[in-house]
Amino acid sequence: MARIIAVTNQKGGVGKTTTCVNIGASLASAGRKVLVVDLDPQGNATTGCGIDKHKLAASSCEVLLGDVAAAEAIERVDGAMLDVIGANGDLTAAEVGLMNAPLRERRLRLALEPLADDYDYILIDCPPSLNMLTVNALVAANGVLIPMQCEYYALEGLSALLGTVEQIRGSLNTGLQIDGLLRTMFDRRNKLSTEVSAQLSDHFGDRLFETVIPRNVRLAEAPSYGLPVMMYDSSSKGAHAYLQAAKEMMGRIEVGDRPTTGSSGVSDSPSMPSESPNAPPQ
């Protein structure tokens, strides 16, 4: 039975898609059967896996609207050994179409149910906003992975996201858990980054991944070649970090080394550090 994980953060530019693609590729390299579902109209996870988003025979749009079964929309990424349900700008139409559709919040969950026994992990790349697409992902998921930068503004949206997760738990998906927060684009030379990192550790405890994803040129370059970083440059620090993050995830989920903070791991976000003129540049 697949572990379905929504990779989400309402703030853009935090490495959400990079995390989804590279965690997926890293899990696949460890022999796990992985499906990446692109639920962002920008289609960046699709292109990041080397798939032309403009030439999709079927996409997550058609899956959500019920025009095709999820299995019919799957594209195989042979080099990365993972499967992808791609997305493009058509997905914006799906969001509009879902507004008055029956079972509108459960469309993705119902679509993925027939695939649950075919994969070990299904990773959903969510759009950088709390809309009906993100709600569908959270209703379909067992867990939530939150990539975030250790900077002042990244904390502002965290409270709203955690509040949304709690609302979904209370009404549409009682089994939803926070699988963890992953620090991305981390620069240890930045004082504010280390301060925010410490706050996250104090507040979220073992919900915070021990693995930290550093700022890395190879990570930034890989999507332009349509490759996960481990296929673009397996020796890079970014590749090693995501392989370690995937290993940590497997330890949490498969070995049962689950985070223990609270029943759901959902709480208010930590208070933000005061922003002062002496704060390091972000």
MIDOSE-1310 file (N, C-alpha, C; in nm, 2 decimals, decimal comma, always signed):
residues 282
mari	+0,08/-0,12/+0,00/+0,00/+0,00/+0,00/+0,09/+0,12/+0,00; +0,06/+0,21/-0,09/+0,15/+0,33/-0,11/+0,13/+0,43/+0,01; +0,24/+0,49/+0,04/+0,24/+0,61/+0,13/+0,23/+0,73/+0,04; +0,11/+0,80/+0,05/+0,09/+0,91/-0,03/+0,13/+1,04/+0,04
iavt	+0,22/+1,12/-0,01/+0,28/+1,23/+0,05/+0,26/+1,36/-0,03; +0,19/+1,46/+0,03/+0,17/+1,59/-0,03/+0,29/+1,67/+0,00; +0,37/+1,71/-0,10/+0,48/+1,80/-0,08/+0,43/+1,94/-0,10; +0,42/+2,02/+0,00/+0,35/+2,15/-0,01/+0,41/+2,26/+0,08
nqkg	+0,40/+2,38/+0,03/+0,43/+2,50/+0,10/+0,36/+2,61/+0,02; +0,28/+2,69/+0,09/+0,21/+2,80/+0,01/+0,30/+2,91/-0,03; +0,42/+2,91/+0,02/+0,52/+3,01/-0,02/+0,60/+2,95/-0,14; +0,61/+3,03/-0,25/+0,69/+2,98/-0,36/+0,84/+3,00/-0,34
gvgk	+0,91/+2,93/-0,43/+1,06/+2,95/-0,42/+1,13/+2,89/-0,31; +1,07/+2,78/-0,24/+1,13/+2,72/-0,13/+1,19/+2,59/-0,16; +1,19/+2,55/-0,29/+1,24/+2,42/-0,32/+1,14/+2,30/-0,32; +1,02/+2,34/-0,33/+0,91/+2,24/-0,32/+0,92/+2,14/-0,43
tttc	+0,92/+2,19/-0,56/+0,93/+2,10/-0,67/+1,06/+2,02/-0,68; +1,17/+2,09/-0,65/+1,30/+2,03/-0,64/+1,30/+1,91/-0,54; +1,24/+1,93/-0,43/+1,23/+1,83/-0,33/+1,14/+1,71/-0,37; +1,03/+1,74/-0,43/+0,94/+1,63/-0,48/+1,01/+1,55/-0,58
vnig	+1,07/+1,61/-0,68/+1,14/+1,53/-0,79/+1,26/+1,46/-0,74; +1,34/+1,52/-0,65/+1,47/+1,45/-0,61/+1,45/+1,35/-0,50; +1,35/+1,38/-0,41/+1,31/+1,27/-0,31/+1,26/+1,15/-0,39; +1,17/+1,18/-0,49/+1,11/+1,07/-0,57/+1,22/+0,99/-0,64
asla	+1,32/+1,05/-0,70/+1,42/+0,98/-0,77/+1,51/+0,91/-0,68; +1,54/+0,97/-0,56/+1,62/+0,90/-0,46/+1,55/+0,78/-0,40; +1,42/+0,78/-0,38/+1,35/+0,67/-0,33/+1,35/+0,56/-0,44; +1,34/+0,60/-0,57/+1,34/+0,50/-0,68/+1,47/+0,43/-0,69
sagr	+1,58/+0,51/-0,66/+1,72/+0,45/-0,67/+1,74/+0,35/-0,56; +1,66/+0,36/-0,45/+1,67/+0,27/-0,34/+1,58/+0,14/-0,37; +1,52/+0,14/-0,49/+1,44/+0,02/-0,52/+1,29/+0,03/-0,49; +1,25/+0,15/-0,45/+1,11/+0,17/-0,42/+1,03/+0,21/-0,55
kvlv	+0,91/+0,17/-0,56/+0,82/+0,20/-0,67/+0,76/+0,34/-0,64; +0,79/+0,43/-0,73/+0,75/+0,57/-0,70/+0,67/+0,63/-0,81; +0,56/+0,70/-0,78/+0,48/+0,78/-0,87/+0,49/+0,93/-0,82; +0,52/+1,02/-0,91/+0,51/+1,16/-0,89/+0,39/+1,22/-0,96
vdld	+0,31/+1,29/-0,88/+0,19/+1,35/-0,94/+0,21/+1,50/-0,94; +0,21/+1,56/-1,06/+0,23/+1,70/-1,07/+0,10/+1,77/-1,06; +0,07/+1,85/-0,95/-0,06/+1,91/-0,93/-0,04/+2,06/-0,94; +0,07/+2,11/-1,00/+0,10/+2,25/-1,01/+0,08/+2,29/-1,16
pqgn	-0,01/+2,38/-1,19/-0,03/+2,42/-1,33/+0,10/+2,47/-1,40; +0,20/+2,51/-1,33/+0,33/+2,54/-1,39/+0,40/+2,42/-1,45; +0,37/+2,31/-1,41/+0,42/+2,18/-1,46/+0,57/+2,17/-1,44; +0,63/+2,23/-1,34/+0,77/+2,22/-1,32/+0,82/+2,08/-1,28
attg	+0,75/+2,01/-1,21/+0,79/+1,87/-1,17/+0,79/+1,78/-1,30; +0,70/+1,81/-1,39/+0,69/+1,74/-1,52/+0,82/+1,76/-1,60; +0,85/+1,89/-1,62/+0,97/+1,92/-1,70/+1,10/+1,88/-1,63; +1,09/+1,89/-1,49/+1,21/+1,85/-1,42/+1,24/+1,70/-1,42
cgid	+1,14/+1,62/-1,47/+1,16/+1,48/-1,49/+1,19/+1,45/-1,64; +1,21/+1,55/-1,72/+1,24/+1,53/-1,86/+1,12/+1,51/-1,95; +1,00/+1,54/-1,91/+0,88/+1,52/-1,99/+0,83/+1,65/-2,04; +0,80/+1,66/-2,17/+0,75/+1,78/-2,24/+0,61/+1,80/-2,19
khkl	+0,58/+1,90/-2,11/+0,45/+1,92/-2,06/+0,35/+1,97/-2,16; +0,40/+2,01/-2,28/+0,31/+2,05/-2,39/+0,27/+1,94/-2,48; +0,32/+1,82/-2,45/+0,29/+1,70/-2,54/+0,23/+1,59/-2,46; +0,17/+1,62/-2,35/+0,11/+1,52/-2,27/-0,02/+1,46/-2,33
aass	-0,02/+1,33/-2,34/-0,15/+1,27/-2,40/-0,26/+1,29/-2,30; -0,23/+1,28/-2,17/-0,33/+1,31/-2,06/-0,25/+1,36/-1,94; -0,31/+1,44/-1,86/-0,25/+1,50/-1,75/-0,33/+1,49/-1,63; -0,28/+1,55/-1,52/-0,36/+1,55/-1,39/-0,49/+1,63/-1,41
cevl	-0,50/+1,72/-1,50/-0,62/+1,79/-1,53/-0,73/+1,69/-1,57; -0,70/+1,61/-1,66/-0,81/+1,51/-1,71/-0,84/+1,41/-1,60; -0,74/+1,38/-1,52/-0,76/+1,28/-1,41/-0,85/+1,34/-1,30; -0,83/+1,47/-1,27/-0,92/+1,53/-1,17/-1,06/+1,55/-1,22
lgdv	-1,07/+1,58/-1,35/-1,21/+1,60/-1,40/-1,28/+1,47/-1,44; -1,21/+1,36/-1,42/-1,27/+1,23/-1,45/-1,27/+1,19/-1,59; -1,20/+1,26/-1,68/-1,20/+1,22/-1,82/-1,12/+1,10/-1,85; -1,01/+1,07/-1,77/-0,93/+0,95/-1,79/-0,90/+0,90/-1,65
aaae	-0,87/+0,77/-1,65/-0,82/+0,71/-1,52/-0,68/+0,75/-1,50; -0,64/+0,75/-1,37/-0,50/+0,79/-1,34/-0,40/+0,70/-1,41; -0,42/+0,58/-1,42/-0,33/+0,49/-1,49/-0,30/+0,52/-1,63; -0,40/+0,58/-1,70/-0,39/+0,62/-1,84/-0,30/+0,75/-1,86
aier	-0,28/+0,82/-1,75/-0,20/+0,95/-1,76/-0,06/+0,93/-1,72; -0,02/+0,81/-1,68/+0,12/+0,79/-1,63/+0,22/+0,79/-1,74; +0,33/+0,86/-1,72/+0,44/+0,86/-1,81/+0,56/+0,80/-1,73; +0,64/+0,72/-1,80/+0,75/+0,65/-1,74/+0,88/+0,73/-1,77
vdga	+0,96/+0,75/-1,66/+1,09/+0,82/-1,67/+1,19/+0,71/-1,65; +1,24/+0,65/-1,76/+1,32/+0,53/-1,75/+1,45/+0,55/-1,67; +1,52/+0,66/-1,70/+1,65/+0,68/-1,64/+1,64/+0,70/-1,49; +1,53/+0,76/-1,44/+1,51/+0,78/-1,30/+1,43/+0,67/-1,23
mldv	+1,38/+0,58/-1,32/+1,31/+0,46/-1,26/+1,18/+0,50/-1,18; +1,12/+0,61/-1,23/+0,99/+0,65/-1,16/+0,89/+0,68/-1,26; +0,76/+0,69/-1,22/+0,65/+0,72/-1,30/+0,60/+0,86/-1,27; +0,54/+0,93/-1,36/+0,49/+1,07/-1,35/+0,35/+1,08/-1,41
igan	+0,26/+1,15/-1,34/+0,14/+1,20/-1,39/+0,17/+1,35/-1,41; +0,18/+1,39/-1,53/+0,23/+1,53/-1,56/+0,12/+1,64/-1,55; +0,16/+1,76/-1,56/+0,07/+1,87/-1,56/+0,12/+1,98/-1,65; +0,02/+2,07/-1,68/+0,06/+2,19/-1,76/-0,05/+2,30/-1,73
gdlt	-0,05/+2,40/-1,81/-0,15/+2,51/-1,78/-0,29/+2,47/-1,78; -0,32/+2,36/-1,85/-0,46/+2,31/-1,85/-0,52/+2,28/-1,71; -0,43/+2,26/-1,62/-0,47/+2,23/-1,48/-0,55/+2,35/-1,42; -0,52/+2,47/-1,46/-0,60/+2,58/-1,41/-0,75/+2,56/-1,44
aaev	-0,78/+2,50/-1,56/-0,92/+2,48/-1,59/-0,98/+2,37/-1,50; -0,90/+2,28/-1,45/-0,95/+2,18/-1,36/-0,99/+2,24/-1,23; -0,91/+2,34/-1,19/-0,95/+2,40/-1,06/-1,08/+2,47/-1,07; -1,11/+2,54/-1,18/-1,23/+2,60/-1,21/-1,35/+2,50/-1,22
glmn	-1,32/+2,39/-1,29/-1,42/+2,29/-1,31/-1,46/+2,22/-1,18; -1,37/+2,22/-1,09/-1,39/+2,14/-0,96/-1,48/+2,22/-0,87; -1,49/+2,35/-0,89/-1,57/+2,44/-0,79/-1,71/+2,39/-0,76; -1,78/+2,34/-0,87/-1,92/+2,30/-0,85/-1,93/+2,15/-0,88
aplr	-1,82/+2,08/-0,88/-1,83/+1,93/-0,91/-1,86/+1,85/-0,78; -1,93/+1,74/-0,80/-1,95/+1,66/-0,68/-1,82/+1,60/-0,63; -1,82/+1,58/-0,50/-1,70/+1,52/-0,44/-1,57/+1,60/-0,48; -1,58/+1,73/-0,49/-1,47/+1,81/-0,55/-1,34/+1,80/-0,47
errl	-1,35/+1,78/-0,34/-1,23/+1,77/-0,26/-1,17/+1,63/-0,26; -1,24/+1,53/-0,31/-1,20/+1,39/-0,30/-1,16/+1,34/-0,44; -1,16/+1,42/-0,54/-1,13/+1,37/-0,68/-1,00/+1,30/-0,69; -0,90/+1,36/-0,64/-0,76/+1,30/-0,65/-0,75/+1,17/-0,57
rlal	-0,81/+1,17/-0,45/-0,81/+1,05/-0,36/-0,87/+0,93/-0,43; -0,99/+0,96/-0,49/-1,06/+0,85/-0,56/-0,98/+0,80/-0,68; -0,92/+0,90/-0,75/-0,84/+0,86/-0,87/-0,72/+0,78/-0,84; -0,66/+0,80/-0,72/-0,53/+0,73/-0,69/-0,56/+0,60/-0,62
epla	-0,68/+0,58/-0,57/-0,70/+0,45/-0,50/-0,67/+0,33/-0,58; -0,70/+0,32/-0,71/-0,67/+0,20/-0,79/-0,52/+0,18/-0,80; -0,44/+0,28/-0,77/-0,29/+0,27/-0,79/-0,22/+0,24/-0,66; -0,29/+0,23/-0,55/-0,23/+0,23/-0,42/-0,14/+0,10/-0,40
ddyd	-0,18/-0,01/-0,46/-0,10/-0,13/-0,45/+0,01/-0,14/-0,55; +0,02/-0,05/-0,64/+0,12/-0,06/-0,74/+0,25/+0,02/-0,71; +0,24/+0,10/-0,60/+0,36/+0,18/-0,56/+0,39/+0,18/-0,42; +0,51/+0,21/-0,38/+0,55/+0,22/-0,24/+0,53/+0,37/-0,19
yili	+0,55/+0,46/-0,29/+0,53/+0,60/-0,25/+0,47/+0,68/-0,37; +0,37/+0,76/-0,34/+0,31/+0,85/-0,43/+0,34/+0,99/-0,38; +0,42/+1,07/-0,45/+0,45/+1,21/-0,41/+0,37/+1,31/-0,49; +0,30/+1,40/-0,43/+0,22/+1,50/-0,50/+0,28/+1,63/-0,49
dcpp	+0,32/+1,69/-0,60/+0,38/+1,83/-0,60/+0,27/+1,93/-0,61; +0,24/+2,00/-0,50/+0,13/+2,09/-0,49/+0,17/+2,23/-0,54; +0,07/+2,31/-0,58/+0,09/+2,45/-0,62/+0,13/+2,53/-0,50; +0,19/+2,64/-0,52/+0,23/+2,73/-0,41/+0,12/+2,82/-0,36
slnm	+0,01/+2,76/-0,33/-0,11/+2,83/-0,28/-0,21/+2,73/-0,22; -0,29/+2,78/-0,13/-0,39/+2,69/-0,06/-0,52/+2,70/-0,14; -0,53/+2,63/-0,25/-0,65/+2,63/-0,33/-0,71/+2,49/-0,34; -0,81/+2,47/-0,43/-0,87/+2,34/-0,44/-0,78/+2,23/-0,48
ltvn	-0,68/+2,26/-0,56/-0,58/+2,16/-0,60/-0,50/+2,11/-0,48; -0,46/+2,20/-0,39/-0,39/+2,17/-0,27/-0,48/+2,09/-0,18; -0,60/+2,13/-0,16/-0,70/+2,06/-0,08/-0,72/+1,92/-0,13; -0,72/+1,90/-0,26/-0,73/+1,76/-0,32/-0,61/+1,68/-0,28
alva	-0,49/+1,74/-0,28/-0,37/+1,67/-0,25/-0,37/+1,63/-0,10; -0,41/+1,72/-0,01/-0,42/+1,69/+0,13/-0,52/+1,59/+0,17; -0,63/+1,59/+0,10/-0,74/+1,49/+0,12/-0,69/+1,35/+0,07; -0,61/+1,35/-0,03/-0,56/+1,22/-0,09/-0,44/+1,16/-0,01
angv	-0,37/+1,25/+0,07/-0,25/+1,21/+0,13/-0,26/+1,14/+0,26; -0,16/+1,06/+0,29/-0,14/+1,01/+0,43/-0,06/+1,10/+0,51; +0,04/+1,17/+0,44/+0,14/+1,25/+0,51/+0,17/+1,38/+0,43; +0,23/+1,48/+0,50/+0,26/+1,61/+0,44/+0,41/+1,63/+0,47
lipm	+0,48/+1,66/+0,36/+0,62/+1,70/+0,37/+0,63/+1,85/+0,33; +0,69/+1,93/+0,42/+0,69/+2,07/+0,41/+0,84/+2,12/+0,39; +0,88/+2,15/+0,26/+1,01/+2,20/+0,24/+1,00/+2,35/+0,27; +1,11/+2,40/+0,34/+1,10/+2,55/+0,37/+1,24/+2,60/+0,39
qcey	+1,26/+2,72/+0,35/+1,39/+2,79/+0,38/+1,39/+2,85/+0,52; +1,51/+2,86/+0,57/+1,52/+2,91/+0,71/+1,54/+3,06/+0,70; +1,43/+3,13/+0,67/+1,43/+3,28/+0,66/+1,31/+3,33/+0,72; +1,31/+3,46/+0,75/+1,20/+3,53/+0,82/+1,06/+3,51/+0,75
yale	+1,05/+3,53/+0,62/+0,93/+3,53/+0,55/+0,87/+3,39/+0,54; +0,96/+3,29/+0,54/+0,91/+3,15/+0,53/+0,83/+3,11/+0,65; +0,85/+3,17/+0,76/+0,77/+3,13/+0,88/+0,63/+3,19/+0,88; +0,62/+3,30/+0,80/+0,49/+3,37/+0,80/+0,38/+3,28/+0,74
glsa	+0,41/+3,20/+0,64/+0,31/+3,12/+0,58/+0,29/+2,98/+0,64; +0,38/+2,95/+0,73/+0,38/+2,82/+0,80/+0,26/+2,80/+0,88; +0,22/+2,90/+0,96/+0,10/+2,89/+1,05/-0,02/+2,87/+0,97; -0,04/+2,94/+0,85/-0,16/+2,92/+0,77/-0,16/+2,78/+0,71
llgt	-0,05/+2,73/+0,67/-0,04/+2,59/+0,61/-0,08/+2,49/+0,72; -0,02/+2,50/+0,84/-0,05/+2,41/+0,94/-0,20/+2,41/+0,99; -0,25/+2,54/+0,98/-0,40/+2,55/+1,01/-0,48/+2,48/+0,91; -0,44/+2,49/+0,78/-0,52/+2,42/+0,68/-0,51/+2,27/+0,70
veqi	-0,39/+2,22/+0,73/-0,38/+2,07/+0,75/-0,47/+2,03/+0,87; -0,47/+2,11/+0,97/-0,56/+2,07/+1,09/-0,70/+2,07/+1,05; -0,75/+2,17/+0,97/-0,88/+2,17/+0,92/-0,92/+2,05/+0,84; -0,82/+2,01/+0,75/-0,85/+1,89/+0,67/-0,86/+1,77/+0,76
rgsl	-0,77/+1,76/+0,86/-0,78/+1,65/+0,95/-0,91/+1,64/+1,02; -0,96/+1,76/+1,05/-1,09/+1,76/+1,13/-1,21/+1,73/+1,05; -1,20/+1,73/+0,92/-1,32/+1,72/+0,84/-1,31/+1,61/+0,73; -1,21/+1,62/+0,65/-1,20/+1,54/+0,53/-1,10/+1,43/+0,53
ntgl	-1,00/+1,43/+0,62/-0,90/+1,33/+0,61/-0,84/+1,32/+0,75; -0,91/+1,24/+0,84/-0,87/+1,23/+0,98/-0,73/+1,16/+1,00; -0,68/+1,09/+0,90/-0,56/+1,02/+0,91/-0,44/+1,10/+0,87; -0,46/+1,22/+0,82/-0,35/+1,30/+0,77/-0,24/+1,34/+0,88
qidg	-0,12/+1,32/+0,85/-0,01/+1,34/+0,94/+0,10/+1,44/+0,88; +0,17/+1,51/+0,96/+0,28/+1,58/+0,92/+0,40/+1,48/+0,92; +0,45/+1,45/+0,80/+0,57/+1,36/+0,79/+0,70/+1,43/+0,83; +0,70/+1,56/+0,81/+0,82/+1,63/+0,85/+0,84/+1,76/+0,77
llrt	+0,93/+1,84/+0,83/+0,97/+1,97/+0,77/+1,11/+1,95/+0,72; +1,14/+1,99/+0,60/+1,28/+1,97/+0,54/+1,34/+2,11/+0,51; +1,45/+2,14/+0,57/+1,52/+2,27/+0,55/+1,59/+2,26/+0,42; +1,56/+2,36/+0,33/+1,61/+2,36/+0,19/+1,69/+2,49/+0,17
mfdr	+1,78/+2,49/+0,07/+1,86/+2,60/+0,03/+1,93/+2,66/+0,15; +1,98/+2,58/+0,23/+2,04/+2,62/+0,36/+2,18/+2,67/+0,35; +2,21/+2,78/+0,41/+2,34/+2,84/+0,41/+2,39/+2,86/+0,55; +2,48/+2,78/+0,60/+2,52/+2,79/+0,74/+2,60/+2,92/+0,77
rnkl	+2,64/+2,99/+0,67/+2,71/+3,12/+0,69/+2,61/+3,23/+0,73; +2,48/+3,21/+0,70/+2,38/+3,31/+0,73/+2,33/+3,30/+0,87; +2,35/+3,40/+0,95/+2,32/+3,39/+1,09/+2,17/+3,37/+1,11; +2,09/+3,44/+1,03/+1,94/+3,43/+1,04/+1,90/+3,29/+1,01
stev	+1,96/+3,23/+0,91/+1,92/+3,09/+0,88/+1,95/+3,00/+1,00; +2,06/+3,01/+1,06/+2,09/+2,92/+1,18/+1,99/+2,95/+1,29; +1,95/+3,08/+1,31/+1,86/+3,11/+1,42/+1,72/+3,05/+1,39; +1,67/+3,07/+1,27/+1,54/+3,01/+1,23/+1,55/+2,86/+1,24
saql	+1,66/+2,80/+1,20/+1,67/+2,65/+1,21/+1,66/+2,61/+1,35; +1,72/+2,68/+1,44/+1,72/+2,64/+1,58/+1,58/+2,65/+1,63; +1,50/+2,76/+1,59/+1,37/+2,78/+1,63/+1,28/+2,66/+1,59; +1,30/+2,62/+1,46/+1,22/+2,51/+1,41/+1,25/+2,38/+1,48
sdhf	+1,38/+2,36/+1,52/+1,42/+2,24/+1,59/+1,35/+2,24/+1,73; +1,35/+2,36/+1,80/+1,29/+2,37/+1,93/+1,14/+2,34/+1,93; +1,08/+2,39/+1,82/+0,93/+2,39/+1,82/+0,88/+2,26/+1,76; +0,94/+2,20/+1,66/+0,89/+2,08/+1,60/+0,96/+1,95/+1,63
gdrl	+1,07/+1,96/+1,70/+1,14/+1,84/+1,75/+1,17/+1,75/+1,64; +1,13/+1,62/+1,66/+1,16/+1,52/+1,56/+1,08/+1,52/+1,43; +0,99/+1,62/+1,43/+0,91/+1,64/+1,30/+1,01/+1,71/+1,20; +1,12/+1,77/+1,25/+1,21/+1,83/+1,16/+1,32/+1,73/+1,11
fetv	+1,33/+1,72/+0,98/+1,43/+1,63/+0,93/+1,57/+1,67/+0,98; +1,65/+1,57/+1,01/+1,79/+1,59/+1,05/+1,87/+1,64/+0,93; +1,83/+1,58/+0,81/+1,90/+1,62/+0,69/+1,87/+1,76/+0,65; +1,97/+1,83/+0,60/+1,95/+1,97/+0,56/+2,00/+1,97/+0,41
iprn	+1,91/+2,04/+0,33/+1,95/+2,05/+0,19/+2,02/+2,18/+0,17; +2,15/+2,18/+0,12/+2,23/+2,30/+0,11/+2,20/+2,38/-0,02; +2,23/+2,50/-0,02/+2,23/+2,57/-0,15/+2,34/+2,50/-0,24; +2,30/+2,47/-0,36/+2,39/+2,40/-0,45/+2,37/+2,43/-0,59
vrla	+2,48/+2,47/-0,66/+2,46/+2,51/-0,80/+2,41/+2,39/-0,89; +2,45/+2,27/-0,86/+2,40/+2,15/-0,94/+2,25/+2,13/-0,92; +2,20/+2,16/-0,80/+2,06/+2,14/-0,78/+1,98/+2,24/-0,87; +2,04/+2,36/-0,88/+1,97/+2,47/-0,96/+1,98/+2,44/-1,11
eaps	+2,09/+2,38/-1,15/+2,11/+2,35/-1,29/+2,03/+2,23/-1,34; +2,01/+2,13/-1,26/+1,95/+2,00/-1,31/+1,82/+2,02/-1,38; +1,72/+2,10/-1,33/+1,59/+2,11/-1,39/+1,60/+2,15/-1,54; +1,70/+2,24/-1,57/+1,71/+2,29/-1,71/+1,75/+2,18/-1,80
yglp	+1,80/+2,07/-1,75/+1,84/+1,95/-1,83/+1,73/+1,84/-1,82; +1,62/+1,87/-1,75/+1,52/+1,77/-1,74/+1,56/+1,65/-1,66; +1,64/+1,67/-1,56/+1,70/+1,56/-1,48/+1,69/+1,58/-1,33; +1,66/+1,48/-1,25/+1,69/+1,49/-1,11/+1,84/+1,51/-1,09
vmmy	+1,87/+1,57/-0,98/+2,01/+1,60/-0,96/+2,10/+1,48/-0,95; +2,05/+1,37/-0,90/+2,13/+1,25/-0,89/+2,17/+1,19/-1,03; +2,09/+1,22/-1,13/+2,12/+1,18/-1,26/+2,21/+1,29/-1,33; +2,20/+1,41/-1,29/+2,27/+1,52/-1,35/+2,42/+1,52/-1,30
dsss	+2,43/+1,51/-1,16/+2,56/+1,51/-1,10/+2,55/+1,43/-0,97; +2,57/+1,30/-0,97/+2,55/+1,22/-0,85/+2,65/+1,25/-0,74; +2,76/+1,31/-0,78/+2,86/+1,34/-0,68/+2,84/+1,48/-0,61; +2,74/+1,55/-0,65/+2,72/+1,68/-0,59/+2,66/+1,68/-0,45
kgah	+2,68/+1,79/-0,38/+2,63/+1,79/-0,24/+2,48/+1,79/-0,24; +2,41/+1,84/-0,34/+2,27/+1,84/-0,35/+2,22/+1,70/-0,36; +2,28/+1,62/-0,45/+2,24/+1,48/-0,47/+2,26/+1,40/-0,34; +2,37/+1,41/-0,28/+2,40/+1,34/-0,15/+2,29/+1,38/-0,05
aylq	+2,26/+1,51/-0,04/+2,16/+1,55/+0,06/+2,03/+1,49/+0,04; +1,98/+1,49/-0,09/+1,85/+1,43/-0,11/+1,85/+1,28/-0,10; +1,96/+1,21/-0,13/+1,96/+1,07/-0,10/+1,95/+1,04/+0,05; +2,02/+1,13/+0,13/+2,01/+1,11/+0,27/+1,87/+1,14/+0,33
aake	+1,81/+1,24/+0,27/+1,67/+1,28/+0,31/+1,58/+1,16/+0,28; +1,59/+1,10/+0,16/+1,51/+0,99/+0,13/+1,53/+0,87/+0,22; +1,66/+0,85/+0,26/+1,69/+0,74/+0,35/+1,62/+0,77/+0,49; +1,63/+0,90/+0,53/+1,56/+0,93/+0,66/+1,41/+0,91/+0,65
mmgr	+1,35/+0,95/+0,53/+1,21/+0,93/+0,52/+1,17/+0,78/+0,52; +1,25/+0,69/+0,46/+1,23/+0,55/+0,46/+1,24/+0,50/+0,60; +1,33/+0,55/+0,68/+1,35/+0,51/+0,82/+1,22/+0,55/+0,90; +1,17/+0,66/+0,88/+1,05/+0,71/+0,95/+0,93/+0,63/+0,91
ievg	+0,91/+0,60/+0,79/+0,79/+0,54/+0,74/+0,79/+0,39/+0,74; +0,90/+0,33/+0,69/+0,91/+0,19/+0,68/+0,95/+0,11/+0,80; +1,05/+0,17/+0,87/+1,10/+0,11/+0,99/+1,01/+0,14/+1,11; +0,93/+0,25/+1,10/+0,84/+0,28/+1,21/+0,90/+0,38/+1,30
drpt	+1,01/+0,44/+1,26/+1,07/+0,55/+1,35/+1,00/+0,68/+1,33; +0,87/+0,68/+1,36/+0,78/+0,79/+1,34/+0,81/+0,90/+1,44; +0,79/+1,03/+1,39/+0,80/+1,14/+1,49/+0,69/+1,12/+1,59; +0,71/+1,17/+1,71/+0,62/+1,14/+1,82/+0,56/+1,27/+1,88
tgss	+0,59/+1,38/+1,83/+0,54/+1,51/+1,88/+0,39/+1,52/+1,86; +0,31/+1,50/+1,97/+0,17/+1,52/+1,96/+0,10/+1,41/+1,87; -0,03/+1,41/+1,87/-0,11/+1,31/+1,79/-0,10/+1,33/+1,65; -0,09/+1,46/+1,60/-0,08/+1,48/+1,46/+0,04/+1,56/+1,42
gvsd	+0,11/+1,61/+1,52/+0,23/+1,69/+1,48/+0,19/+1,83/+1,43; +0,07/+1,87/+1,44/+0,02/+2,00/+1,39/+0,00/+2,09/+1,51; +0,06/+2,21/+1,49/+0,05/+2,31/+1,60/+0,08/+2,45/+1,54; +0,06/+2,55/+1,61/+0,09/+2,68/+1,56/+0,24/+2,69/+1,53
spsm	+0,27/+2,78/+1,43/+0,41/+2,79/+1,39/+0,49/+2,86/+1,50; +0,62/+2,85/+1,51/+0,70/+2,92/+1,61/+0,69/+3,07/+1,59; +0,71/+3,14/+1,69/+0,72/+3,29/+1,68/+0,83/+3,33/+1,59; +0,81/+3,43/+1,51/+0,92/+3,47/+1,42/+1,02/+3,56/+1,49
pses	+1,15/+3,54/+1,45/+1,25/+3,63/+1,51/+1,23/+3,77/+1,47; +1,26/+3,86/+1,56/+1,24/+4,00/+1,52/+1,33/+4,04/+1,40; +1,28/+4,11/+1,31/+1,36/+4,16/+1,20/+1,42/+4,29/+1,23; +1,55/+4,29/+1,22/+1,62/+4,42/+1,26/+1,71/+4,46/+1,15
pnap	+1,76/+4,59/+1,15/+1,85/+4,63/+1,05/+1,98/+4,55/+1,05; +2,01/+4,49/+1,16/+2,13/+4,41/+1,16/+2,12/+4,27/+1,12; +2,00/+4,23/+1,08/+1,98/+4,09/+1,04/+2,05/+4,07/+0,91; +2,11/+3,95/+0,89/+2,19/+3,92/+0,77/+2,09/+3,93/+0,65
pq	+2,14/+3,96/+0,53/+2,06/+3,96/+0,41/+2,01/+3,82/+0,38; +1,89/+3,81/+0,32/+1,83/+3,68/+0,28/+1,85/+3,66/+0,13
